[in-house]
Amino acid sequence: MRLIYGFLVSLSALALTACYGFAGGGLPPSIRTVAVLPFDNQTPEPTLTQEVNSRVREAVQNRLGLRQASESQADAVVRGTITRYEPDLPVAYTGDDEENQVTVTRRLVQITLSVEILDQRQDKPLWQRSGLLLEGDYDPGQEAQGRERALDKLVTNIVEGAQSQW
């Protein structure tokens, strides 16, 4: 009896998976391929374009399950603009009253951007966010660590945003 019950539970779970289909991570089933266009970079930091594009590509391929395609062949396009980059914002301090000295103990990277996932076939946005503020804190001298944390948040925002639309 337990074996039959277990089989029926497994069969039900399989049927639900088939009905709802998890491919594409919550995007419409017609979206299977994507082109990640180079983000327009309005900041003085030239390496941001490649870093952002790389992380966005990782998010849509590995986390949303879409295959990379050329812009003309893709079901969806991801495009965006990096509007602000602040690499060195002090956020935590210690002070010495006797010497009137303040030491920054924690810093913050901030990246502001706009991003959109567009269904090319229907010419409509699937997900978009303007003025998305990404932050990553770091120890002084470790800016790359802060930038990495901020870009991790970009990936999370894209994946969660795309999945929440459906």
DSSP file (Angstrom, degrees, kcal/mol; ACC not computed):
  #  RESIDUE AA STRUCTURE BP1 BP2  ACC     N-H-->O    O-->H-N    N-H-->O    O-->H-N    TCO  KAPPA ALPHA  PHI   PSI    X-CA   Y-CA   Z-CA
    1    1 A M     >        0   0    0      0, 0.0     4,-2.5     0, 0.0     5,-0.2   0.000 360.0 360.0 360.0 -42.7    0.0    0.0    0.0
    2    2 A R  H  >  +     0   0    0      1,-0.2     4,-2.8     2,-0.2     5,-0.2   0.887 360.0  53.1 -61.8 -38.5    2.9    2.4    0.8
    3    3 A L  H  > S+     0   0    0      2,-0.2     4,-2.3     1,-0.2    -1,-0.2   0.913 110.2  46.3 -63.5 -43.6    4.5    1.7   -2.5
    4    4 A I  H  > S+     0   0    0      2,-0.2     4,-2.5     1,-0.2    -2,-0.2   0.926 113.2  49.6 -65.7 -43.9    1.3    2.5   -4.4
    5    5 A Y  H  X S+     0   0    0     -4,-2.5     4,-2.3     1,-0.2    -2,-0.2   0.925 111.7  48.6 -60.3 -45.8    0.8    5.7   -2.4
    6    6 A G  H  X S+     0   0    0     -4,-2.8     4,-2.3     1,-0.2    -1,-0.2   0.888 111.0  50.9 -60.6 -40.8    4.4    6.8   -3.0
    7    7 A F  H  X S+     0   0    0     -4,-2.3     4,-2.7     2,-0.2    -1,-0.2   0.915 110.2  49.0 -62.9 -43.9    3.9    6.1   -6.7
    8    8 A L  H  X S+     0   0    0     -4,-2.5     4,-2.4     2,-0.2    -2,-0.2   0.888 110.8  50.0 -65.6 -38.9    0.8    8.1   -6.9
    9    9 A V  H  X S+     0   0    0     -4,-2.3     4,-2.3     2,-0.2    -1,-0.2   0.932 113.0  46.8 -63.8 -45.1    2.4   11.1   -5.1
   10   10 A S  H  X S+     0   0    0     -4,-2.3     4,-2.3     1,-0.2    -2,-0.2   0.909 112.1  50.3 -62.2 -42.8    5.4   10.9   -7.5
   11   11 A L  H  X S+     0   0    0     -4,-2.7     4,-2.4     2,-0.2    -1,-0.2   0.898 110.0  50.4 -63.4 -41.2    3.0   10.7  -10.5
   12   12 A S  H  X S+     0   0    0     -4,-2.4     4,-2.4     2,-0.2    -2,-0.2   0.920 110.4  49.3 -63.1 -44.0    1.0   13.7   -9.2
   13   13 A A  H  X S+     0   0    0     -4,-2.3     4,-2.2     1,-0.2    -2,-0.2   0.905 111.7  49.4 -62.2 -41.4    4.2   15.8   -8.8
   14   14 A L  H  X S+     0   0    0     -4,-2.3     4,-2.3     2,-0.2    -1,-0.2   0.900 110.0  50.9 -63.9 -41.4    5.3   14.8  -12.3
   15   15 A A  H  X S+     0   0    0     -4,-2.4     4,-2.2     2,-0.2    -2,-0.2   0.905 109.9  49.6 -64.2 -41.5    1.9   15.8  -13.7
   16   16 A L  H  X S+     0   0    0     -4,-2.4     4,-2.4     2,-0.2     5,-0.3   0.909 110.2  50.9 -63.4 -41.6    2.1   19.2  -12.0
   17   17 A T  H  X S+     0   0    0     -4,-2.2     4,-2.7     1,-0.2    -2,-0.2   0.914 111.0  48.7 -61.0 -43.1    5.6   19.8  -13.3
   18   18 A A  H  < S+     0   0    0     -4,-2.3    -1,-0.2     1,-0.2    -2,-0.2   0.883 111.7  49.5 -65.3 -38.8    4.4   18.9  -16.8
   19   19 A C  H  < S+     0   0    0     -4,-2.2    -2,-0.2     1,-0.2    -1,-0.2   0.914 122.3  30.7 -67.9 -42.8    1.4   21.2  -16.6
   20   20 A Y  H  < S-     0   0    0     -4,-2.4    -2,-0.2    -5,-0.2    -1,-0.2   0.755  93.1-153.8 -92.2 -24.9    3.3   24.2  -15.4
   21   21 A G     <  -     0   0    0     -4,-2.7     5,-0.2    -5,-0.3    -3,-0.1   0.827   9.2-150.7  54.8 115.5    6.6   23.6  -17.0
   22   22 A F    >   +     0   0    0     -5,-0.2     3,-1.6     3,-0.1    -1,-0.1   0.421  55.1 120.7 -97.4   0.9    9.6   25.2  -15.3
   23   23 A A  G >  S+     0   0    0      1,-0.3     3,-0.5     2,-0.1    42,-0.1  -0.385  74.4  28.3 -64.2 141.9   11.7   25.8  -18.4
   24   24 A G  G >  S-     0   0    0      1,-0.2     3,-1.3    40,-0.2    -1,-0.3   0.453 114.3-100.7  84.6  -0.4   12.6   29.4  -18.9
   25   25 A G  G <  S-     0   0    0     -3,-1.6    -1,-0.2     1,-0.3    -2,-0.1   0.763  87.1 -34.9  62.5  30.3   12.4   30.2  -15.1
   26   26 A G  G <  S+     0   0    0     -3,-0.5    -1,-0.3     1,-0.4    -2,-0.1   0.340 107.4 121.4 105.4  -6.8    9.0   31.7  -15.1
   27   27 A L  S <  S-     0   0    0     -3,-1.3    -1,-0.4    37,-0.2   136,-0.0  -0.447  79.7 -75.4 -78.4 162.4    9.1   33.5  -18.5
   28   28 A P    >   -     0   0    0      0, 0.0     3,-2.1     0, 0.0    -1,-0.2  -0.246  44.5-114.5 -56.1 148.5    6.5   32.6  -21.1
   29   29 A P  T 3  S+     0   0    0      0, 0.0    -2,-0.1     0, 0.0    -7,-0.0   0.737 113.4  66.5 -60.0 -22.6    7.1   29.2  -22.7
   30   30 A S  T 3  S+     0   0    0      1,-0.1     2,-0.9     2,-0.1     3,-0.3   0.664  82.6  85.9 -73.1 -14.7    7.7   30.9  -26.1
   31   31 A I    <   +     0   0    0     -3,-2.1    -4,-0.1     1,-0.2    -1,-0.1  -0.772  43.1 133.9 -92.0 104.1   10.9   32.5  -24.7
   32   32 A R        +     0   0    0     -2,-0.9    35,-2.6     1,-0.2     2,-0.3   0.588  61.0  46.6-121.5 -22.9   13.7   30.0  -25.1
   33   33 A T  E     -a   67   0A   0     -3,-0.3    43,-1.5    33,-0.2    42,-0.4  -0.888  61.8-170.2-125.7 155.8   16.6   32.1  -26.5
   34   34 A V  E     -ab  68  76A   0     33,-2.8    35,-2.3    -2,-0.3     2,-0.5  -0.994  15.9-152.1-145.4 147.7   18.0   35.5  -25.6
   35   35 A A  E     - b   0  77A   0     41,-1.9    43,-2.7    -2,-0.3     2,-0.8  -0.993  13.5-153.0-117.9 125.2   20.4   38.1  -26.8
   36   36 A V  E     - b   0  78A   0     -2,-0.5    43,-0.2    41,-0.2    35,-0.1  -0.873  16.5-153.2 -98.5 108.8   22.2   40.2  -24.2
   37   37 A L        -     0   0    0     41,-2.7    43,-0.1    -2,-0.8     2,-0.1  -0.510  31.3 -89.7 -80.5 149.1   23.1   43.4  -25.9
   38   38 A P        -     0   0    0      0, 0.0    42,-0.2     0, 0.0     2,-0.2  -0.372  47.2-118.5 -59.0 129.6   26.1   45.5  -24.6
   39   39 A F        -     0   0    0     10,-0.3     2,-0.4    40,-0.1    42,-0.2  -0.465  24.1-114.4 -69.4 138.6   24.9   47.8  -21.9
   40   40 A D  E     -c   81   0A   0     40,-2.4    42,-3.4    -2,-0.2     2,-0.7  -0.624  31.1-149.9 -71.2 127.9   25.3   51.5  -22.6
   41   41 A N  E     +c   82   0A   0     -2,-0.4    42,-0.2    40,-0.2    40,-0.0  -0.894  25.3 172.4-110.7 108.7   27.9   52.7  -20.0
   42   42 A Q        +     0   0    0     40,-2.8    -1,-0.1    -2,-0.7    41,-0.1   0.170  55.8  90.9 -97.4  16.3   27.5   56.4  -19.0
   43   43 A T  S    S-     0   0    0      2,-0.2    41,-0.1    39,-0.2    -2,-0.1  -0.644  85.2-117.5-106.5 165.8   30.1   56.1  -16.3
   44   44 A P  S    S+     0   0    0      0, 0.0    -1,-0.0     0, 0.0    -2,-0.0   0.424  90.3  96.8 -80.9   3.7   33.9   56.8  -16.4
   45   45 A E    >   -     0   0    0      1,-0.2     3,-1.2     2,-0.0     4,-0.4  -0.792  54.1-173.5 -97.5  98.2   34.5   53.1  -15.5
   46   46 A P  T >  S+     0   0    0      0, 0.0     3,-0.6     0, 0.0     4,-0.5   0.759  77.2  60.9 -66.6 -26.8   35.1   51.3  -18.9
   47   47 A T  T 3> S+     0   0    0      1,-0.2     4,-2.0     2,-0.1     5,-0.2   0.651  84.5  80.1 -77.2 -12.9   35.3   47.8  -17.4
   48   48 A L  H <> S+     0   0    0     -3,-1.2     4,-3.2     1,-0.2     5,-0.3   0.877  84.2  60.1 -61.7 -38.4   31.8   47.9  -16.1
   49   49 A T  H <> S+     0   0    0     -3,-0.6     4,-2.6    -4,-0.4   -10,-0.3   0.943 109.6  41.1 -56.4 -50.8   30.2   47.2  -19.5
   50   50 A Q  H  > S+     0   0    0     -4,-0.5     4,-2.4     2,-0.2    -1,-0.2   0.907 116.4  49.3 -65.9 -42.0   31.9   43.8  -19.8
   51   51 A E  H  X S+     0   0    0     -4,-2.0     4,-2.1     2,-0.2    -2,-0.2   0.928 114.1  44.8 -64.3 -45.3   31.4   42.9  -16.1
   52   52 A V  H  X S+     0   0    0     -4,-3.2     4,-2.7     2,-0.2     5,-0.2   0.943 114.5  48.8 -64.4 -47.5   27.7   43.7  -16.2
   53   53 A N  H  X S+     0   0    0     -4,-2.6     4,-2.7    -5,-0.3     5,-0.2   0.903 110.6  51.4 -60.4 -40.9   27.1   42.0  -19.5
   54   54 A S  H  X S+     0   0    0     -4,-2.4     4,-2.2    -5,-0.2    -1,-0.2   0.926 113.0  44.3 -61.7 -45.2   28.9   38.9  -18.3
   55   55 A R  H  X S+     0   0    0     -4,-2.1     4,-2.1     2,-0.2    -2,-0.2   0.874 113.6  50.0 -69.8 -37.0   26.8   38.7  -15.1
   56   56 A V  H  X S+     0   0    0     -4,-2.7     4,-2.5     2,-0.2     5,-0.3   0.922 110.5  50.5 -66.0 -43.1   23.6   39.4  -17.0
   57   57 A R  H  X S+     0   0    0     -4,-2.7     4,-2.2    -5,-0.2     5,-0.3   0.916 110.1  50.6 -59.2 -43.9   24.4   36.6  -19.5
   58   58 A E  H  X>S+     0   0    0     -4,-2.2     4,-2.3    -5,-0.2     5,-0.8   0.911 110.2  50.8 -59.1 -43.5   25.1   34.2  -16.6
   59   59 A A  I  X>S+     0   0    0     -4,-2.1     5,-1.4     1,-0.2     4,-1.1   0.930 114.0  41.2 -63.4 -47.4   21.8   35.1  -15.0
   60   60 A V  I  <5S+     0   0    0     -4,-2.5     6,-2.6     3,-0.2    -1,-0.2   0.830 123.7  38.0 -75.3 -29.6   19.6   34.5  -18.1
   61   61 A Q  I  X5S+     0   0    0     -4,-2.2     4,-0.6    -5,-0.3    -2,-0.2   0.955 127.7  27.6 -82.9 -55.9   21.5   31.4  -19.3
   62   62 A N  I  <5S+     0   0    0     -4,-2.3    -3,-0.2    -5,-0.3    -2,-0.1   0.842 132.8  30.1 -80.2 -34.4   22.3   29.6  -16.0
   63   63 A R  I  <<S+     0   0    0     -4,-1.1    -3,-0.2    -5,-0.8    -1,-0.1   0.794 129.5  34.1 -99.3 -31.1   19.5   30.8  -13.8
   64   64 A L  T  4<S-     0   0    0     -5,-1.4   -37,-0.2     2,-0.1   -40,-0.2   0.547 100.8-127.3-100.0  -9.2   16.6   31.4  -16.2
   65   65 A G     <  +     0   0    0     -4,-0.6     2,-0.3    -6,-0.3    -4,-0.2   0.745  55.0 146.7  76.4  24.2   17.5   28.5  -18.6
   66   66 A L        -     0   0    0     -6,-2.6     2,-0.3   -42,-0.1   -33,-0.2  -0.692  44.0-127.8 -95.3 148.4   17.6   30.5  -21.8
   67   67 A R  E     -a   33   0A   0    -35,-2.6   -33,-2.8    -2,-0.3     2,-0.2  -0.721  26.8-110.8 -92.6 143.9   20.0   29.8  -24.7
   68   68 A Q  E     +a   34   0A   0     -2,-0.3     2,-0.3   -35,-0.2   -33,-0.2  -0.495  46.2 165.1 -70.9 139.4   22.2   32.6  -26.1
   69   69 A A        -     0   0    0    -35,-2.3   -33,-0.2    -2,-0.2     5,-0.1  -0.947  41.6 -86.4-147.0 165.4   21.3   33.6  -29.7
   70   70 A S    >>  -     0   0    0     -2,-0.3     4,-1.8     1,-0.1     3,-0.8  -0.355  45.9-107.6 -69.7 159.2   22.0   36.5  -32.0
   71   71 A E  T 34 S+     0   0    0      1,-0.3     3,-0.2     2,-0.2   -36,-0.1   0.883 119.5  51.4 -57.1 -40.5   19.8   39.5  -31.7
   72   72 A S  T 34 S+     0   0    0      1,-0.2    -1,-0.3     3,-0.0   -37,-0.0   0.747 118.2  37.5 -70.9 -22.5   18.0   38.8  -35.0
   73   73 A Q  T <4 S+     0   0    0     -3,-0.8    -1,-0.2     3,-0.1    -2,-0.2   0.585  92.8 106.6-102.8 -13.3   17.2   35.2  -33.9
   74   74 A A     <  -     0   0    0     -4,-1.8   -40,-0.2    -3,-0.2     3,-0.1  -0.361  60.6-146.3 -76.0 146.2   16.5   35.6  -30.2
   75   75 A D  S    S+     0   0    0    -42,-0.4    45,-2.2     1,-0.2    46,-0.8   0.824  88.6  21.5 -72.7 -33.8   13.0   35.3  -28.7
   76   76 A A  E     -bD  34 119A   0    -43,-1.5   -41,-1.9    43,-0.2     2,-0.4  -0.941  68.1-151.1-135.1 155.2   14.0   38.0  -26.1
   77   77 A V  E     -bD  35 118A   0     41,-2.1    41,-3.1    -2,-0.3     2,-0.5  -0.975   4.8-153.6-125.9 142.3   16.6   40.7  -25.8
   78   78 A V  E     +bD  36 117A   0    -43,-2.7   -41,-2.7    -2,-0.4     2,-0.3  -0.970  26.9 161.0-112.6 128.1   18.2   42.1  -22.6
   79   79 A R  E     + D   0 116A   0     37,-2.1    37,-2.4    -2,-0.5     2,-0.3  -0.963   3.5 152.1-142.6 160.0   19.4   45.6  -22.8
   80   80 A G  E     - D   0 115A   0     -2,-0.3   -40,-2.4   -42,-0.2     2,-0.4  -0.988  32.9-117.4-172.1 178.7   20.2   48.3  -20.4
   81   81 A T  E     -cD  40 114A   0     33,-2.1    33,-2.5    -2,-0.3     2,-0.7  -0.999  14.6-144.1-137.4 129.8   22.2   51.4  -19.4
   82   82 A I  E     +cD  41 113A   0    -42,-3.4   -40,-2.8    -2,-0.4    31,-0.3  -0.858  26.3 172.0 -91.5 115.9   24.7   51.9  -16.6
   83   83 A T  E     +     0   0A   0     29,-2.2     2,-0.3    -2,-0.7    30,-0.2   0.702  55.5  21.1-103.4 -22.1   24.0   55.4  -15.3
   84   84 A R  E     - D   0 112A   0     28,-1.7    28,-2.3   -41,-0.1     2,-0.4  -0.997  48.8-176.1-152.2 141.9   26.1   55.7  -12.2
   85   85 A Y  E     + D   0 111A   0     -2,-0.3    26,-0.2    26,-0.2    24,-0.0  -0.931   4.0 176.0-140.8 116.0   29.1   54.2  -10.5
   86   86 A E  E     + D   0 110A   0     24,-3.0    24,-2.7    -2,-0.4     3,-0.3  -0.938   4.4 175.5-117.8 105.1   30.3   55.2   -7.1
   87   87 A P  E     +     0   0A   0      0, 0.0    -1,-0.1     0, 0.0    59,-0.1   0.593  67.5  40.5 -88.8  -9.5   33.2   53.0   -6.1
   88   88 A D  E     +     0   0A   0     19,-0.1    21,-0.2    22,-0.1    55,-0.0  -0.371  61.0 152.6-144.8  59.4   34.4   54.4   -2.8
   89   89 A L  E     - D   0 108A   0     19,-2.5    19,-1.7    -3,-0.3     2,-0.2  -0.819  40.3-132.9 -93.6 120.3   31.6   55.6   -0.4
   90   90 A P  E     + D   0 107A   0      0, 0.0    17,-0.2     0, 0.0     3,-0.1  -0.529  34.9 162.7 -71.8 134.2   32.6   55.5    3.3
   91   91 A V  E     +     0   0A   0     15,-2.8     2,-0.4     1,-0.3    16,-0.2   0.548  58.9  40.1-127.8 -16.0   30.0   53.8    5.4
   92   92 A A  E     + D   0 106A   0     14,-1.6    13,-2.7     2,-0.0    14,-1.3  -1.000  63.7 179.6-140.1 140.5   31.7   52.9    8.7
   93   93 A Y  E     - D   0 104A   0     -2,-0.4     2,-0.3    11,-0.3    11,-0.2  -0.899  17.7-158.8-134.4 158.2   34.2   54.8   10.8
   94   94 A T  E     - D   0 103A   0      9,-2.3     9,-3.4    -2,-0.3     2,-0.3  -0.972  20.8-160.9-130.5 151.8   36.2   54.7   13.9
   95   95 A G  E     - D   0 102A   0     -2,-0.3     2,-0.5     7,-0.2     7,-0.2  -0.934  19.9-148.7-135.8 157.6   37.7   57.7   15.6
   96   96 A D  E  >> - D   0 101A   0      5,-2.7     5,-1.7    -2,-0.3     4,-0.9  -0.944   9.3-166.5-124.8 106.6   40.3   58.7   18.1
   97   97 A D  T  45S+     0   0    0     -2,-0.5     3,-0.3     1,-0.2    -1,-0.1   0.849  86.4  56.6 -62.6 -35.5   39.3   61.8   20.1
   98   98 A E  T  45S+     0   0    0      1,-0.2    -1,-0.2     2,-0.1    -2,-0.0   0.878 119.0  30.0 -66.8 -36.7   42.7   62.4   21.4
   99   99 A E  T  45S-     0   0    0     -3,-0.3    -1,-0.2     2,-0.1    -2,-0.2   0.393 101.5-127.5-101.6   2.0   44.3   62.6   18.0
  100  100 A N  T  <5 +     0   0    0     -4,-0.9     2,-0.4    -3,-0.3    -3,-0.2   0.927  61.0 145.2  48.8  49.6   41.3   64.0   16.2
  101  101 A Q  E   < -D   96   0A   0     -5,-1.7    -5,-2.7     2,-0.0     2,-0.4  -0.959  35.9-164.0-124.1 135.5   41.6   61.2   13.6
  102  102 A V  E     -D   95   0A   0     -2,-0.4     2,-0.5    -7,-0.2    -7,-0.2  -0.958   5.3-163.3-117.2 134.9   38.9   59.3   11.8
  103  103 A T  E     -D   94   0A   0     -9,-3.4    -9,-2.3    -2,-0.4     2,-0.5  -0.974  17.5-133.3-119.7 129.2   39.5   56.0   10.1
  104  104 A V  E     +D   93   0A   0     -2,-0.5   -11,-0.3   -11,-0.2     3,-0.1  -0.691  25.6 175.7 -79.3 125.4   37.1   54.5    7.5
  105  105 A T  E     +     0   0A   0    -13,-2.7     2,-0.3    -2,-0.5   -12,-0.2   0.572  65.0  30.1-107.5 -13.6   36.6   50.8    8.3
  106  106 A R  E     -D   92   0A   0    -14,-1.3   -15,-2.8    33,-0.2   -14,-1.6  -0.990  64.3-170.5-148.9 137.9   34.0   49.9    5.7
  107  107 A R  E     -DE  90 138A   0     31,-3.0    31,-2.4    -2,-0.3     2,-0.4  -0.759  10.7-140.3-124.5 170.4   33.3   51.3    2.2
  108  108 A L  E     -DE  89 137A   0    -19,-1.7   -19,-2.5    29,-0.2     2,-0.4  -0.995   3.1-151.5-138.8 136.9   30.5   50.8   -0.4
  109  109 A V  E     - E   0 136A   0     27,-2.6    27,-2.0    -2,-0.4     2,-0.4  -0.901  17.9-167.7 -99.6 135.5   30.2   50.4   -4.1
  110  110 A Q  E     -DE  86 135A   0    -24,-2.7   -24,-3.0    -2,-0.4     2,-0.4  -0.995   7.2-177.8-125.3 131.7   27.0   51.7   -5.7
  111  111 A I  E     -DE  85 134A   0     23,-2.6    23,-3.1    -2,-0.4     2,-0.5  -0.997   6.2-165.9-125.5 128.9   26.0   51.0   -9.3
  112  112 A T  E     +DE  84 133A   0    -28,-2.3   -29,-2.2    -2,-0.4   -28,-1.7  -0.959  22.3 150.1-115.3 133.1   22.8   52.4  -10.7
  113  113 A L  E     -DE  82 132A   0     19,-2.0    19,-2.5    -2,-0.5     2,-0.4  -0.967  38.7-129.8-152.4 167.5   21.4   51.0  -14.0
  114  114 A S  E     -D   81   0A   0    -33,-2.5   -33,-2.1    -2,-0.3     2,-0.3  -0.966  28.2-178.5-119.9 140.7   18.3   50.4  -16.0
  115  115 A V  E     -DE  80 129A   0     14,-2.5    14,-2.7    -2,-0.4     2,-0.3  -0.991   7.0-173.9-142.9 147.9   17.6   47.0  -17.5
  116  116 A E  E     -DE  79 128A   0    -37,-2.4   -37,-2.1    -2,-0.3     2,-0.6  -0.999  16.9-154.5-144.0 137.9   14.8   45.5  -19.6
  117  117 A I  E     -DE  78 127A   0     10,-3.3     9,-3.5    -2,-0.3    10,-1.5  -0.976  26.6-165.1-109.0 119.5   14.0   42.0  -20.9
  118  118 A L  E     -DE  77 125A   0    -41,-3.1   -41,-2.1    -2,-0.6     2,-0.8  -0.905  22.3-135.6-113.9 129.2   12.0   42.5  -24.1
  119  119 A D  E  >> -DE  76 124A   0      5,-3.0     5,-1.4    -2,-0.5     4,-1.0  -0.740  21.1-165.0 -76.6 109.5    9.9   39.8  -25.9
  120  120 A Q  T  45S+     0   0    0    -45,-2.2    -1,-0.2    -2,-0.8   -44,-0.2   0.842  81.4  55.5 -70.3 -33.8   10.9   40.5  -29.5
  121  121 A R  T  45S+     0   0    0    -46,-0.8    -1,-0.2     1,-0.2   -45,-0.1   0.892 122.1  27.3 -68.1 -39.0    8.1   38.5  -31.1
  122  122 A Q  T  45S-     0   0    0      2,-0.2    -1,-0.2    -3,-0.0    -2,-0.2   0.431 101.1-131.6-102.1  -0.1    5.4   40.5  -29.4
  123  123 A D  T  <5 +     0   0    0     -4,-1.0    -3,-0.2     1,-0.2    -2,-0.1   0.908  64.6 122.9  49.1  50.7    7.5   43.7  -28.9
  124  124 A K  E   < -E  119   0A   0     -5,-1.4    -5,-3.0     0, 0.0     2,-0.2  -0.997  67.2-105.3-139.9 146.0    6.6   44.0  -25.3
  125  125 A P  E     -E  118   0A   0      0, 0.0    -7,-0.3     0, 0.0     3,-0.1  -0.475  21.7-171.2 -69.2 134.6    8.6   44.2  -22.1
  126  126 A L  E    S-     0   0A   0     -9,-3.5     2,-0.3     1,-0.4    -8,-0.2   0.762  77.8  -8.1 -90.1 -33.2    8.7   41.0  -20.0
  127  127 A W  E     +E  117   0A   0    -10,-1.5   -10,-3.3     2,-0.0    -1,-0.4  -0.943  68.9 172.9-161.0 141.2   10.5   42.8  -17.1
  128  128 A Q  E     -E  116   0A   0     -2,-0.3     2,-0.4   -12,-0.2   -12,-0.2  -0.994   9.5-173.1-152.4 150.8   12.1   46.2  -16.7
  129  129 A R  E     -E  115   0A   0    -14,-2.7   -14,-2.5    -2,-0.3     2,-0.4  -0.962   7.6-162.1-146.1 125.1   13.6   48.2  -13.9
  130  130 A S  E    S+     0   0A   0     -2,-0.4   -16,-0.2   -16,-0.2    -2,-0.0  -0.851  76.3  12.0-105.6 144.4   14.8   51.8  -14.1
  131  131 A G  E    S-     0   0A   0     -2,-0.4     2,-0.5     1,-0.2   -17,-0.2   0.822  77.7-179.7  64.0  32.1   17.1   53.3  -11.6
  132  132 A L  E     -E  113   0A   0    -19,-2.5   -19,-2.0    -3,-0.3     2,-0.6  -0.542  14.5-151.8 -68.6 118.9   18.0   50.0  -10.0
  133  133 A L  E     -E  112   0A   0     -2,-0.5     2,-0.4   -21,-0.2   -21,-0.2  -0.849  13.0-172.4 -99.9 120.8   20.5   50.7   -7.2
  134  134 A L  E     -E  111   0A   0    -23,-3.1   -23,-2.6    -2,-0.6     2,-0.4  -0.933   4.1-171.8-114.3 133.8   22.9   47.9   -6.5
  135  135 A E  E     +E  110   0A   0     -2,-0.4     2,-0.3   -25,-0.2   -25,-0.2  -0.945  12.4 179.8-128.8 147.9   25.3   48.1   -3.5
  136  136 A G  E     -E  109   0A   0    -27,-2.0   -27,-2.6    -2,-0.4     2,-0.2  -0.932  16.5-148.4-145.7 121.8   28.2   46.1   -2.2
  137  137 A D  E     +E  108   0A   0     -2,-0.3     2,-0.3   -29,-0.2   -29,-0.2  -0.519  22.6 170.5 -88.9 159.5   30.1   46.8    0.9
  138  138 A Y  E     -E  107   0A   0    -31,-2.4   -31,-3.0    -2,-0.2     5,-0.1  -0.990  37.5 -94.7-160.4 159.7   33.8   46.0    1.3
  139  139 A D    >   -     0   0    0     -2,-0.3     3,-2.1   -33,-0.2   -33,-0.2  -0.534  64.8 -80.0 -74.2 147.6   36.9   46.5    3.5
  140  140 A P  T 3  S+     0   0    0      0, 0.0    -1,-0.1     0, 0.0   -52,-0.0  -0.203 121.1  23.6 -50.0 135.9   39.1   49.4    2.5
  141  141 A G  T 3  S+     0   0    0     -3,-0.1     3,-0.2     1,-0.0    -2,-0.1   0.422 101.7  92.1  86.9  -0.5   41.3   48.4   -0.4
  142  142 A Q    X>  +     0   0    0     -3,-2.1     4,-1.3     1,-0.1     3,-1.1  -0.261  36.8 143.0-119.3  44.8   38.9   45.6   -1.6
  143  143 A E  H 3>  +     0   0    0      1,-0.3     4,-2.5     2,-0.2     5,-0.2   0.848  69.3  61.4 -55.1 -38.2   36.8   47.5   -4.1
  144  144 A A  H 3> S+     0   0    0      1,-0.2     4,-2.3     2,-0.2    -1,-0.3   0.863 101.5  53.7 -58.7 -35.8   36.6   44.5   -6.4
  145  145 A Q  H <> S+     0   0    0     -3,-1.1     4,-1.9     2,-0.2    -1,-0.2   0.899 109.5  47.5 -65.2 -41.2   34.9   42.6   -3.6
  146  146 A G  H  X S+     0   0    0     -4,-1.3     4,-2.2     2,-0.2    -2,-0.2   0.895 111.3  50.4 -66.1 -41.2   32.2   45.3   -3.2
  147  147 A R  H  X S+     0   0    0     -4,-2.5     4,-2.5     1,-0.2    -2,-0.2   0.906 108.9  52.5 -64.1 -41.4   31.7   45.4   -7.0
  148  148 A E  H  X S+     0   0    0     -4,-2.3     4,-2.0    -5,-0.2    -1,-0.2   0.910 109.2  49.6 -60.5 -43.3   31.2   41.6   -7.0
  149  149 A R  H  X S+     0   0    0     -4,-1.9     4,-1.6     2,-0.2    -1,-0.2   0.905 110.7  49.7 -63.1 -41.5   28.6   41.9   -4.3
  150  150 A A  H  X S+     0   0    0     -4,-2.2     4,-1.3     1,-0.2    -2,-0.2   0.911 110.9  49.2 -64.2 -41.8   26.7   44.6   -6.2
  151  151 A L  H  X S+     0   0    0     -4,-2.5     4,-2.0     1,-0.2    -1,-0.2   0.822 104.9  58.7 -69.4 -30.3   26.7   42.5   -9.4
  152  152 A D  H  X S+     0   0    0     -4,-2.0     4,-2.2     1,-0.2    -1,-0.2   0.900 104.8  51.4 -60.5 -39.5   25.5   39.5   -7.4
  153  153 A K  H  X S+     0   0    0     -4,-1.6     4,-2.5     2,-0.2    -2,-0.2   0.838 105.1  56.2 -67.4 -32.4   22.5   41.6   -6.5
  154  154 A L  H  X S+     0   0    0     -4,-1.3     4,-2.5     2,-0.2     5,-0.2   0.946 107.6  48.0 -62.0 -48.1   22.0   42.5  -10.2
  155  155 A V  H  X S+     0   0    0     -4,-2.0     4,-2.6     1,-0.2     5,-0.2   0.928 112.5  49.1 -57.9 -46.9   21.7   38.8  -11.0
  156  156 A T  H  X S+     0   0    0     -4,-2.2     4,-2.8     1,-0.2     5,-0.3   0.912 110.8  50.3 -60.9 -43.8   19.3   38.2   -8.1
  157  157 A N  H  X S+     0   0    0     -4,-2.5     4,-2.5     2,-0.2     5,-0.2   0.916 112.4  46.3 -61.3 -44.6   17.1   41.2   -9.2
  158  158 A I  H  X S+     0   0    0     -4,-2.5     4,-2.7     2,-0.2     5,-0.2   0.945 116.2  44.1 -64.9 -48.2   16.9   40.0  -12.9
  159  159 A V  H  X S+     0   0    0     -4,-2.6     4,-2.3    -5,-0.2     5,-0.2   0.954 118.4  42.4 -64.0 -50.6   16.1   36.4  -12.0
  160  160 A E  H  X S+     0   0    0     -4,-2.8     4,-2.0    -5,-0.2    -1,-0.2   0.897 115.7  50.3 -64.5 -39.2   13.5   37.2   -9.3
  161  161 A G  H  X S+     0   0    0     -4,-2.5     4,-0.6    -5,-0.3    -2,-0.2   0.927 112.2  46.0 -65.0 -44.9   12.0   40.0  -11.4
  162  162 A A  H >< S+     0   0    0     -4,-2.7     3,-0.6    -5,-0.2     4,-0.2   0.895 115.4  47.3 -65.3 -39.5   11.7   37.8  -14.5
  163  163 A Q  H >< S+     0   0    0     -4,-2.3     3,-1.0    -5,-0.2    -1,-0.2   0.813 106.3  57.6 -72.6 -29.8   10.2   34.9  -12.5
  164  164 A S  H 3< S+     0   0    0     -4,-2.0    -1,-0.2     1,-0.2    -2,-0.2   0.623  91.4  72.1 -77.7 -10.9    7.7   37.1  -10.6
  165  165 A Q  T <<        0   0    0     -4,-0.6    -1,-0.2    -3,-0.6    -2,-0.1   0.657 360.0 360.0 -78.2 -14.1    6.1   38.3  -13.8
  166  166 A W    <         0   0    0     -3,-1.0    -1,-0.2    -4,-0.2    -2,-0.2   0.416 360.0 360.0-127.7 360.0    4.4   35.0  -14.5
